[in-house]
């Protein structure tokens, strides 16, 4: 049923004359200036136990440098998170104050903010709002309200969301890239938006939150199609084998993951305002592959990964995310599928596909909620090794026996992604699933790039002399020395591949080179220390990491400059 109601609540203004006589402004004289402010309160989405709402405040009085909006609920509504406002609640009373970046409110100007809340019983709309203590007019409504900006029913999902579409350029990343010498050559490239903690939904340290990015995407969209790329990355006990990317949630906090992370994201993405966008989600990188390779009796096993395998919270979390996000008509879920240097061995390849099917059918999810998979996210594996193949041999010795390949079935990401797609279909995923490959940092160009095969002295000289990937070991993953920007983002580049993407924004660190105290839950991983001599996961080799790196996700100028210098294809 419609929940729209307009109530005129402004008191008649009392104006004191020069003689001190109070003059009442009669109703017939009330004009725009006699209505000091208007509040538009709309419930956007509502379910059995919660809702999201958007509030727009219009100021018709003198310009303000800060503002405070207050209201009270008649029921048991409790606000759990908010965006574009510093919001507090005491009992039924709510106070929404400006953020540092949106305090200015001109005469006739408006400001908008939103929030998510829980409730039970009825969700009555507040009857009175004040702006800096002055009562405002109220225009309130619910999710069934028709409106001139309602885009209507979203279109049916397309086979490849990238086909015929522009892809969102994150203005925050673009500004950092453009500020670097030579960075304007790539600052217009689309990159992923990382939702790697609960606070990122609303924006961290004054930065853009999810709604702000979606609004910016609508502005970039124009009349064509637009893809927005999101990385959903906050599982409990996240990334159990890499301290640099540990998350804020403990191994058992699956309920918090569901209610404070996935549910708010789903509520925002389900807003009909954004139904014309094609929203691509990368679902929880690294964690499921860790359950395949870093548990049990394997030399690479960690106690943390054994815990996550035992409690099932990686599988439950991924299933819940797929279920909630997959229910939104314009959301395209792509599950992280590691990379060839992680899951390409026979012991890992088929078990990984089976585990992914288990996760995709957990917590109410089905394979219908999976549009595809993404490989090489935030990694460095070469897209295509042209100077040798897995079928080559030297003096009767197979390339698979070289120290670099080490019995892997695959030597690059393209061959791995295409083969793994077939394996996924064989275990029950739809035959039209698409693959994404992150090419943000796997170019390996520059002066060290081989121009042909290595010498035929033996299989190792042949492989090492010809391989583009110049890492010390394929298991090295942190801020790799010598890496370069890879293929620019593009749709439908090869059979079975929906797109090459820059899901990891180039220039954002993989992890700190030394311990840095922080409130982001990020530990110090020795794999990011250039002096580290390794462990079982990288064959006890040097880490190959760049020095002086900041925390993961923070801007790393020296790395960005290296990536541009070693880009392949080269930058003009």
Backbone torsions as a table, in degrees:
resi	resn	phi	psi	omega
1	UNK	NA	154.8	-179.4
2	UNK	-71.4	140.9	179.8
3	UNK	-122.2	36.1	179.8
4	UNK	-92.2	135.2	178.1
5	UNK	-154.5	137.7	175.5
6	UNK	-117.2	129.1	-179.2
7	UNK	-127.9	127.7	174.9
8	UNK	-87.1	113.0	-173.7
9	UNK	-121.4	1.7	-176.9
10	UNK	-71.5	133.2	176.0
11	UNK	-73.8	153.3	175.9
12	UNK	-66.5	132.5	-177.7
13	UNK	-71.8	139.0	174.7
14	UNK	-106.5	122.1	-176.4
15	UNK	-112.2	125.2	-180.0
16	UNK	-87.0	124.2	177.8
17	UNK	-78.8	175.1	-178.3
18	UNK	-62.8	-28.7	-178.5
19	UNK	-85.3	-2.1	-179.1
20	UNK	91.9	0.0	179.4
21	UNK	-78.0	133.4	178.6
22	UNK	-82.1	127.6	179.6
23	UNK	-111.7	126.2	178.6
24	UNK	-89.8	132.3	174.0
25	UNK	-84.6	115.7	-175.5
26	UNK	-75.3	158.5	-177.0
27	UNK	-55.1	-36.3	-178.9
28	UNK	-64.4	-19.7	-179.7
29	UNK	-95.2	-0.5	-175.2
30	UNK	-70.4	123.2	175.6
31	UNK	-118.7	-165.4	-178.3
32	UNK	-60.1	-39.6	-175.9
33	UNK	-71.1	-16.0	178.4
34	UNK	-82.3	-9.1	174.7
35	UNK	-101.3	97.8	-169.4
36	UNK	-65.0	-27.3	-177.4
37	UNK	-166.0	158.3	176.7
38	UNK	-131.2	137.4	176.3
39	UNK	-116.5	125.6	174.8
40	UNK	-107.1	107.5	-176.6
41	UNK	-111.0	117.4	-177.5
42	UNK	-129.2	128.4	169.7
43	UNK	-78.6	116.1	-174.3
44	UNK	-88.1	-43.8	-179.5
45	UNK	-139.5	141.2	-178.1
46	UNK	-142.5	136.7	175.3
47	UNK	-132.2	-171.3	-170.1
48	UNK	-59.2	-35.5	-173.1
49	UNK	-121.4	4.8	-177.2
50	UNK	-164.1	177.6	179.2
51	UNK	-161.9	163.5	168.4
52	UNK	-118.3	149.5	-178.7
53	UNK	-138.8	151.1	174.9
54	UNK	-119.4	137.7	-178.8
55	UNK	-125.6	127.8	174.3
56	UNK	-120.1	126.2	-179.0
57	UNK	-111.9	126.8	176.8
58	UNK	-110.5	128.1	-176.6
59	UNK	-100.2	117.7	177.5
60	UNK	-105.8	7.8	178.3
61	UNK	-105.2	-160.4	-177.4
62	UNK	-61.6	150.5	179.5
63	UNK	-58.3	147.1	-176.5
64	UNK	-123.7	149.3	174.1
65	UNK	-101.2	-9.7	174.8
66	UNK	-154.3	163.7	-178.2
67	UNK	-152.2	157.4	177.9
68	UNK	-145.0	121.1	180.0
69	UNK	-108.9	135.2	-178.5
70	UNK	-131.0	146.5	172.3
71	UNK	-157.0	170.4	177.4
72	UNK	-132.3	147.2	177.3
73	UNK	-95.7	149.0	176.6
74	UNK	-88.0	-18.9	-178.3
75	UNK	-109.0	-150.3	-175.6
76	UNK	-105.0	28.0	179.1
77	UNK	-60.4	133.5	177.8
78	UNK	-130.0	120.1	-178.6
79	UNK	-78.7	128.6	-175.5
80	UNK	-103.4	-28.6	172.4
81	UNK	-160.4	160.5	-175.2
82	UNK	-145.9	162.8	177.6
83	UNK	-136.6	148.2	-178.6
84	UNK	63.1	23.1	176.1
85	UNK	-160.0	152.0	169.0
86	UNK	-94.8	103.2	-169.6
87	UNK	-112.0	133.7	176.2
88	UNK	-129.4	156.7	179.6
89	UNK	-139.8	132.5	175.7
90	UNK	-127.0	104.8	-173.9
91	UNK	64.8	-126.3	178.8
92	UNK	-86.5	-13.9	-173.5
93	UNK	-84.8	130.9	-178.4
94	UNK	-118.8	137.7	174.6
95	UNK	-125.9	123.8	178.3
96	UNK	-115.2	111.1	178.8
97	UNK	-104.1	160.0	-179.4
98	UNK	-67.4	153.8	167.7
99	UNK	-82.2	173.1	-178.5
100	UNK	-64.8	-24.4	-173.9
101	UNK	-98.1	-4.8	-176.8
102	UNK	-133.7	30.9	-179.3
103	UNK	-74.8	-28.1	-177.8
104	UNK	-71.4	126.9	-178.8
105	UNK	-137.8	100.8	-174.8
106	UNK	-72.7	164.2	171.8
107	UNK	-63.1	123.7	-174.7
108	UNK	83.7	-2.9	-179.1
109	UNK	-86.6	162.3	-179.5
110	UNK	-128.4	156.0	173.2
111	UNK	-137.8	142.8	-178.3
112	UNK	-123.3	146.5	173.0
113	UNK	-148.9	170.7	-178.2
114	UNK	-148.6	173.0	-178.5
115	UNK	-162.2	165.2	171.1
116	UNK	-116.6	144.2	-177.5
117	UNK	-144.8	159.3	172.9
118	UNK	-104.7	161.2	175.2
119	UNK	-165.4	166.6	168.1
120	UNK	-140.8	156.1	-176.8
121	UNK	79.7	-122.3	-180.0
122	UNK	-104.5	156.7	-178.9
123	UNK	-120.8	69.2	-177.3
124	UNK	-67.8	142.5	179.2
125	UNK	-77.1	136.8	177.3
126	UNK	-57.6	147.3	-176.6
127	UNK	-97.7	-20.1	-175.4
128	UNK	-135.2	132.1	174.1
129	UNK	-127.2	146.4	174.1
130	UNK	-126.2	147.3	172.1
131	UNK	-115.6	112.7	-176.8
132	UNK	51.7	40.4	174.8
133	UNK	88.6	-5.9	-178.5
134	UNK	-102.1	130.5	-178.4
135	UNK	-68.9	137.2	-176.7
136	UNK	-108.8	159.4	165.3
137	UNK	-67.4	152.9	-177.3
138	UNK	-124.4	128.3	170.2
139	UNK	-124.8	106.4	-171.7
140	UNK	-124.5	155.5	-178.8
141	UNK	-166.8	-179.7	-174.3
142	UNK	-124.9	-172.0	-173.2
143	UNK	-68.4	-13.3	179.8
144	UNK	-92.9	0.9	-178.1
145	UNK	-64.9	127.5	171.0
146	UNK	-76.8	154.5	179.1
147	UNK	-160.1	158.0	-175.9
148	UNK	-66.7	-20.3	-179.2
149	UNK	-97.7	1.5	179.8
150	UNK	-68.9	117.7	-175.8
151	UNK	-75.9	-6.9	177.0
152	UNK	85.1	-163.1	-175.4
153	UNK	-68.7	129.1	179.1
154	UNK	-63.5	152.6	179.1
155	UNK	-75.1	162.5	179.0
156	UNK	-65.0	146.9	178.2
157	UNK	-55.8	142.9	175.8
158	UNK	-96.6	162.4	-177.6
159	UNK	-65.9	-43.0	178.6
160	UNK	-128.0	107.8	-176.0
161	UNK	-63.0	-21.9	-177.8
162	UNK	-81.8	-20.5	-176.4
163	UNK	-65.5	124.8	176.9
164	UNK	70.6	17.5	-176.1
165	UNK	-124.1	148.6	165.2
166	UNK	-76.9	163.1	178.2
167	UNK	-124.9	138.0	-172.0
168	UNK	-59.6	128.7	173.1
169	UNK	-96.3	114.0	-179.0
170	UNK	-68.3	113.8	-175.5
171	UNK	-64.3	-26.8	178.7
172	UNK	-70.2	-45.3	176.6
173	UNK	-66.7	-42.0	-178.1
174	UNK	-58.8	-38.3	-180.0
175	UNK	-66.5	-40.3	178.9
176	UNK	-67.0	-42.6	-179.8
177	UNK	-64.6	-43.8	-177.8
178	UNK	-66.6	-26.4	179.9
179	UNK	-74.2	-15.5	177.8
180	UNK	-82.5	146.1	175.5
181	UNK	-58.6	122.1	-178.7
182	UNK	82.4	-3.9	-174.9
183	UNK	-69.1	-21.1	-179.4
184	UNK	-65.1	-13.4	178.5
185	UNK	-70.7	-21.5	-177.4
186	UNK	-129.4	-1.9	-173.7
187	UNK	-66.3	-12.4	177.4
188	UNK	-93.6	10.2	-179.5
189	UNK	-85.1	145.3	179.0
190	UNK	-78.8	139.4	179.2
191	UNK	-134.3	165.6	179.8
192	UNK	-75.6	148.7	172.4
193	UNK	-100.1	120.0	-173.1
194	UNK	-94.8	118.8	172.1
195	UNK	-101.3	85.6	-169.9
196	UNK	-109.0	10.5	172.7
197	UNK	-166.5	162.5	-176.2
198	UNK	-58.1	-41.5	-177.4
199	UNK	-63.0	-25.2	-178.6
200	UNK	-65.5	-21.6	179.5
201	UNK	-61.1	-39.1	-179.3
202	UNK	-99.1	-8.1	-179.1
203	UNK	104.6	137.1	-176.2
204	UNK	-108.6	132.5	176.4
205	UNK	53.2	43.5	177.7
206	UNK	81.3	2.4	179.8
207	UNK	-80.3	178.0	-176.6
208	UNK	-72.6	134.8	171.7
209	UNK	-92.9	-175.6	-176.1
210	UNK	-60.8	-46.4	179.8
211	UNK	-61.7	-39.4	179.6
212	UNK	-62.7	-40.3	177.5
213	UNK	-65.5	-42.7	-180.0
214	UNK	-65.2	-38.8	176.3
215	UNK	-63.1	-42.1	178.4
216	UNK	-64.9	-36.0	177.8
217	UNK	-64.8	-40.0	176.2
218	UNK	-60.9	-38.9	179.3
219	UNK	-66.9	-36.4	178.6
220	UNK	-74.9	-25.8	-170.7
221	UNK	-61.5	-45.0	-173.4
222	UNK	63.1	-138.5	-176.8
223	UNK	-94.9	-3.5	-178.3
224	UNK	-94.1	-165.6	177.3
225	UNK	-93.0	148.2	-177.5
226	UNK	-139.5	128.9	174.1
227	UNK	-97.2	136.1	170.8
228	UNK	-115.5	129.0	-176.3
229	UNK	-105.4	120.0	179.8
230	UNK	-118.1	139.2	172.1
231	UNK	-106.4	113.6	-178.3
232	UNK	-96.0	112.3	-160.7
233	UNK	-152.3	77.7	179.9
234	UNK	-155.5	33.6	-179.3
235	UNK	-57.2	150.9	171.3
236	UNK	-60.2	137.9	-178.5
237	UNK	60.7	35.1	-170.2
238	UNK	-54.5	142.4	172.5
239	UNK	47.2	67.5	-168.8
240	UNK	-65.6	-9.9	-178.9
241	UNK	-111.4	8.3	-177.0
242	UNK	-142.1	108.3	-176.5
243	UNK	-64.7	-31.6	-175.7
244	UNK	-61.6	-27.4	-177.1
245	UNK	-115.1	18.8	170.8
246	UNK	-56.2	152.4	-176.7
247	UNK	-109.2	-171.3	-174.8
248	UNK	-84.3	-19.1	-173.8
249	UNK	-97.3	134.9	177.2
250	UNK	-71.4	167.7	-174.3
251	UNK	-57.8	-26.4	-175.5
252	UNK	-100.9	2.0	-171.7
253	UNK	-87.9	49.1	-179.6
254	UNK	-69.0	-35.6	179.4
255	UNK	-66.5	-38.4	177.3
256	UNK	-65.3	-39.3	176.6
257	UNK	-58.9	-42.8	-177.9
258	UNK	-69.1	-51.0	-169.2
259	UNK	-85.2	-28.8	-175.8
260	UNK	-105.6	-11.1	179.8
261	UNK	-117.7	-63.9	-175.5
262	UNK	-68.9	-46.4	-177.4
263	UNK	-58.4	-47.2	177.5
264	UNK	-63.1	-37.7	177.3
265	UNK	-62.9	-46.4	180.0
266	UNK	-61.2	-39.4	-179.7
267	UNK	-62.8	-39.1	179.3
268	UNK	-71.2	-45.8	-178.2
269	UNK	-64.5	-26.8	-179.3
270	UNK	-79.9	-7.7	178.6
271	UNK	-59.5	125.7	-178.2
272	UNK	-60.8	-17.7	176.2
273	UNK	-57.8	-29.8	-174.5
274	UNK	-105.6	12.4	-173.2
275	UNK	-69.2	-15.5	179.3
276	UNK	-87.1	-7.2	177.5
277	UNK	-85.6	148.3	169.2
278	UNK	-96.0	108.8	-173.0
279	UNK	-101.3	112.2	179.2
280	UNK	-97.6	125.1	178.4
281	UNK	-112.8	129.9	168.7
282	UNK	-92.6	117.4	-170.5
283	UNK	-95.1	108.1	165.3
284	UNK	50.6	81.3	180.0
285	UNK	-67.3	149.7	170.4
286	UNK	75.1	-35.2	-165.0
287	UNK	-67.6	-50.2	178.6
288	UNK	-60.9	-44.9	176.5
289	UNK	-56.8	-32.8	177.8
290	UNK	-61.1	-33.5	180.0
291	UNK	-67.7	-25.2	179.6
292	UNK	-79.3	-42.8	-167.9
293	UNK	-106.2	-18.4	-170.0
294	UNK	-122.0	38.1	-180.0
295	UNK	-134.7	168.0	173.1
296	UNK	69.6	-135.3	-173.3
297	UNK	-91.3	3.4	-179.5
298	UNK	-67.2	148.8	179.2
299	UNK	-63.7	-23.1	-178.7
300	UNK	-89.3	0.0	-175.1
301	UNK	-63.9	147.1	173.7
302	UNK	-125.7	150.6	176.9
303	UNK	-58.5	-34.9	-178.8
304	UNK	-65.1	-41.1	179.2
305	UNK	-70.7	-35.8	175.5
306	UNK	-61.2	-38.8	178.4
307	UNK	-62.8	-43.7	-177.1
308	UNK	-71.4	-30.1	174.3
309	UNK	-67.8	-41.4	-176.4
310	UNK	-70.1	-40.8	-175.8
311	UNK	-85.5	-11.7	174.5
312	UNK	73.2	11.2	-171.9
313	UNK	-77.6	-19.8	171.1
314	UNK	-67.8	-47.8	-179.3
315	UNK	-63.7	-45.0	179.5
316	UNK	-63.4	-43.7	-178.1
317	UNK	-64.2	-45.2	179.1
318	UNK	-64.0	-43.0	178.4
319	UNK	-60.5	-43.2	-179.6
320	UNK	-64.1	-44.0	179.7
321	UNK	-62.2	-44.0	179.6
322	UNK	-62.1	-42.5	-178.4
323	UNK	-63.4	-50.5	-176.2
324	UNK	-69.0	-44.2	-177.5
325	UNK	-78.1	-34.5	-180.0
326	UNK	-67.2	-19.2	178.2
327	UNK	-74.6	-11.9	-178.4
328	UNK	-89.0	123.2	-167.7
329	UNK	-58.5	-30.1	-175.1
330	UNK	-105.4	18.8	177.0
331	UNK	-103.1	133.7	-179.5
332	UNK	-118.0	109.3	-177.4
333	UNK	-88.2	128.3	172.8
334	UNK	-121.7	120.1	-178.8
335	UNK	-83.9	139.8	177.0
336	UNK	-66.2	134.2	-177.9
337	UNK	-124.4	33.6	176.4
338	UNK	60.5	-140.1	177.7
339	UNK	-155.7	173.2	-172.7
340	UNK	-63.6	-32.4	179.9
341	UNK	-80.5	9.1	177.6
342	UNK	-121.0	-50.4	-174.0
343	UNK	-112.7	7.8	-175.0
344	UNK	-77.0	-13.0	179.3
345	UNK	-77.7	154.2	-177.9
346	UNK	-57.1	-37.1	-178.1
347	UNK	-66.4	-20.4	-174.0
348	UNK	-109.8	-30.6	-167.8
349	UNK	-61.0	-61.8	-178.5
350	UNK	-69.4	-42.1	177.4
351	UNK	-59.3	-33.4	178.5
352	UNK	-64.7	-45.0	179.4
353	UNK	-61.2	-41.0	178.9
354	UNK	-63.9	-42.4	178.2
355	UNK	-64.4	-40.4	179.5
356	UNK	-63.6	-36.9	176.5
357	UNK	-65.4	-39.1	177.3
358	UNK	-60.0	-45.5	-179.8
359	UNK	-66.7	-37.0	-176.9
360	UNK	-73.3	-8.3	177.4
361	UNK	-121.7	21.8	177.3
362	UNK	-100.2	156.8	172.3
363	UNK	54.9	35.6	177.2
364	UNK	88.1	-4.9	179.4
365	UNK	-77.9	157.3	173.0
366	UNK	-134.1	171.5	178.5
367	UNK	-64.3	-17.2	175.5
368	UNK	-64.5	-21.9	-179.2
369	UNK	-84.6	-0.1	-177.2
370	UNK	-112.0	115.0	178.2
371	UNK	-88.5	-23.4	180.0
372	UNK	175.0	-162.7	-177.7
373	UNK	-137.2	158.7	178.5
374	UNK	-127.2	136.2	177.8
375	UNK	-115.7	158.9	174.8
376	UNK	65.9	20.8	-179.8
377	UNK	-59.5	122.9	178.3
378	UNK	60.8	21.9	179.7
379	UNK	-116.5	-173.7	-167.4
380	UNK	-126.0	6.4	-175.5
381	UNK	-62.4	133.3	-178.0
382	UNK	-59.6	142.8	-179.7
383	UNK	-67.4	-48.8	-177.0
384	UNK	-147.1	117.6	174.9
385	UNK	-88.1	111.1	-174.5
386	UNK	-91.0	-13.8	-172.6
387	UNK	-95.4	-3.8	173.0
388	UNK	-160.5	159.0	176.9
389	UNK	-127.3	167.1	-179.2
390	UNK	-66.3	-18.2	-177.3
391	UNK	-92.6	-3.5	-179.4
392	UNK	-73.6	157.7	172.5
393	UNK	-144.3	155.2	179.0
394	UNK	-127.9	120.1	-178.7
395	UNK	52.4	37.7	177.0
396	UNK	84.5	0.9	-179.8
397	UNK	-105.1	127.4	-176.8
398	UNK	-69.4	146.8	172.6
399	UNK	-54.8	-31.0	179.8
400	UNK	-61.1	-22.0	-178.8
401	UNK	-89.0	-2.2	176.9
402	UNK	-68.0	155.4	-179.1
403	UNK	-63.3	-34.0	-178.2
404	UNK	-69.9	-48.4	-177.5
405	UNK	-77.1	-41.0	171.5
406	UNK	54.5	48.4	175.7
407	UNK	72.6	8.5	173.3
408	UNK	-64.4	154.2	176.1
409	UNK	-87.2	-10.5	-172.1
410	UNK	-134.7	147.8	-178.6
411	UNK	-116.0	-5.2	-179.1
412	UNK	-156.4	172.4	-173.4
413	UNK	-75.4	-36.0	-176.9
414	UNK	-65.2	-46.0	179.9
415	UNK	-66.2	-37.5	178.2
416	UNK	-65.4	-48.1	-176.8
417	UNK	-61.3	-42.3	-179.1
418	UNK	-68.0	-39.3	179.2
419	UNK	-72.0	-39.3	-178.7
420	UNK	-68.3	-32.6	174.7
421	UNK	-57.7	-45.0	178.7
422	UNK	-62.9	-38.9	178.7
423	UNK	-64.6	-40.2	179.8
424	UNK	-64.3	-41.2	177.1
425	UNK	-63.0	-36.4	-177.3
426	UNK	-67.7	-22.4	179.3
427	UNK	-96.9	1.7	172.2
428	UNK	123.4	1.0	174.1
429	UNK	-78.0	156.8	-175.4
430	UNK	-62.0	147.5	-175.5
431	UNK	-70.3	-14.6	-179.3
432	UNK	-101.9	16.0	176.8
433	UNK	-61.3	148.6	179.1
434	UNK	-113.7	158.2	178.5
435	UNK	-114.0	144.8	169.7
436	UNK	-112.5	146.8	173.6
437	UNK	-126.3	126.1	177.8
438	UNK	-79.5	112.8	-179.0
439	UNK	-109.6	20.7	-173.4
440	UNK	-65.5	-28.6	-173.1
441	UNK	-142.2	31.1	-178.0
442	UNK	-119.5	28.0	-178.3
443	UNK	-74.6	-42.2	178.4
444	UNK	50.4	51.6	175.7
445	UNK	-95.2	-148.0	-179.8
446	UNK	81.4	-172.2	-173.2
447	UNK	-69.0	-21.1	-178.5
448	UNK	-84.3	-3.8	-176.8
449	UNK	-72.4	122.3	179.7
450	UNK	-63.7	147.7	179.4
451	UNK	-102.1	-3.4	179.3
452	UNK	-170.2	-176.4	-178.6
453	UNK	-64.0	157.8	175.7
454	UNK	-77.0	169.7	-179.3
455	UNK	-64.0	150.5	-175.7
456	UNK	-87.9	23.9	178.8
457	UNK	-56.8	-49.5	175.0
458	UNK	-157.2	177.8	-173.9
459	UNK	-65.4	-31.4	-179.7
460	UNK	-73.1	-41.6	177.3
461	UNK	-66.4	-33.7	178.3
462	UNK	-64.7	-48.5	-178.6
463	UNK	-71.7	-49.8	-175.5
464	UNK	-66.5	-31.1	179.4
465	UNK	-76.1	-19.9	-175.9
466	UNK	-111.2	-13.4	-173.8
467	UNK	-74.8	138.6	176.5
468	UNK	-73.3	-41.1	-178.9
469	UNK	-66.0	110.4	-173.4
470	UNK	-98.0	15.4	177.1
471	UNK	-63.2	155.4	176.8
472	UNK	-66.7	-38.5	-180.0
473	UNK	-147.4	146.9	-177.1
474	UNK	-66.6	-16.9	177.9
475	UNK	-84.0	-3.2	177.9
476	UNK	-78.2	131.7	-170.4
477	UNK	-134.5	-5.2	-170.7
478	UNK	-108.6	116.5	171.3
479	UNK	45.2	58.0	-169.2
480	UNK	-70.5	130.9	178.2
481	UNK	-67.8	133.8	177.3
482	UNK	92.4	-6.8	-177.2
483	UNK	-70.4	159.6	178.4
484	UNK	-141.6	163.3	173.6
485	UNK	-58.7	139.9	-179.9
486	UNK	-98.7	-158.1	179.1
487	UNK	-51.5	139.1	177.6
488	UNK	-67.8	149.9	179.3
489	UNK	-53.1	135.2	-178.7
490	UNK	-160.3	150.3	-178.6
491	UNK	-90.1	146.7	171.5
492	UNK	49.0	54.4	-175.6
493	UNK	-80.9	-20.2	-177.0
494	UNK	-157.1	166.6	-177.6
495	UNK	-59.3	129.0	178.5
496	UNK	79.4	-3.4	-176.6
497	UNK	-105.7	116.4	178.6
498	UNK	-68.9	-37.7	-177.9
499	UNK	-169.5	152.6	158.2
500	UNK	-88.8	133.6	-175.1
501	UNK	-132.6	159.5	169.4
502	UNK	-107.3	73.3	-177.2
503	UNK	-70.6	-37.5	172.2
504	UNK	-86.3	118.7	179.9
505	UNK	-66.4	117.1	179.3
506	UNK	-57.3	135.8	-178.3
507	UNK	101.4	-10.7	175.7
508	UNK	-94.0	127.2	-172.2
509	UNK	-62.7	152.6	172.3
510	UNK	-87.0	-20.0	-177.9
511	UNK	166.9	159.6	-175.5
512	UNK	-77.2	144.4	179.1
513	UNK	-72.2	-19.3	177.8
514	UNK	-147.0	168.6	-176.7
515	UNK	-63.7	128.9	178.1
516	UNK	-129.5	116.8	177.2
517	UNK	-58.6	138.5	-178.6
518	UNK	-158.4	164.0	178.9
519	UNK	-106.6	21.3	-176.1
520	UNK	-104.1	3.2	-179.4
521	UNK	76.3	13.7	-174.3
522	UNK	-96.7	121.9	-179.9
523	UNK	-89.5	179.2	177.5
524	UNK	-99.1	118.6	179.2
525	UNK	-105.5	126.9	-177.5
526	UNK	-63.3	-18.3	176.5
527	UNK	-66.0	-13.3	176.2
528	UNK	-97.3	0.0	179.5
529	UNK	-93.6	116.8	-176.9
530	UNK	-63.8	-14.5	179.4
531	UNK	-92.8	-1.9	-174.3
532	UNK	-73.9	136.9	-177.0
533	UNK	-97.1	7.5	166.7
534	UNK	99.0	-179.3	-178.8
535	UNK	-150.0	-172.4	-176.5
536	UNK	-62.4	-28.1	-176.6
537	UNK	-75.7	-14.4	174.3
538	UNK	-127.6	29.2	176.0
539	UNK	62.4	26.4	-179.9
540	UNK	56.1	43.4	175.9
541	UNK	-104.7	168.8	173.5
542	UNK	-61.7	153.1	-173.6
543	UNK	-73.2	-26.5	-178.0
544	UNK	71.1	13.7	-176.1
545	UNK	-82.8	149.7	174.3
546	UNK	-72.4	149.8	177.5
547	UNK	-80.6	164.9	170.7
548	UNK	61.1	36.4	-179.9
549	UNK	-86.0	144.6	175.6
550	UNK	-83.3	-176.0	177.5
551	UNK	-58.0	154.3	178.2
552	UNK	-57.2	136.9	-179.1
553	UNK	88.1	-14.1	179.2
554	UNK	-87.0	155.9	-174.0
555	UNK	-70.7	133.2	-176.1
556	UNK	-126.8	91.1	-171.8
557	UNK	-60.2	-43.7	-177.5
558	UNK	-61.8	-38.1	178.1
559	UNK	-67.0	-42.0	-179.9
560	UNK	-61.0	-41.4	178.5
561	UNK	-63.8	-40.1	177.7
562	UNK	-64.4	-41.9	-179.8
563	UNK	-60.8	-40.5	177.7
564	UNK	-68.1	-42.4	-178.2
565	UNK	-61.4	-37.8	-176.0
566	UNK	-102.6	20.5	-178.8
567	UNK	-61.9	142.1	171.7
568	UNK	-144.5	119.3	0.5
569	UNK	-57.5	147.0	-176.8
570	UNK	-63.7	154.5	174.7
571	UNK	-81.6	144.5	179.3
572	UNK	-85.8	NA	NA
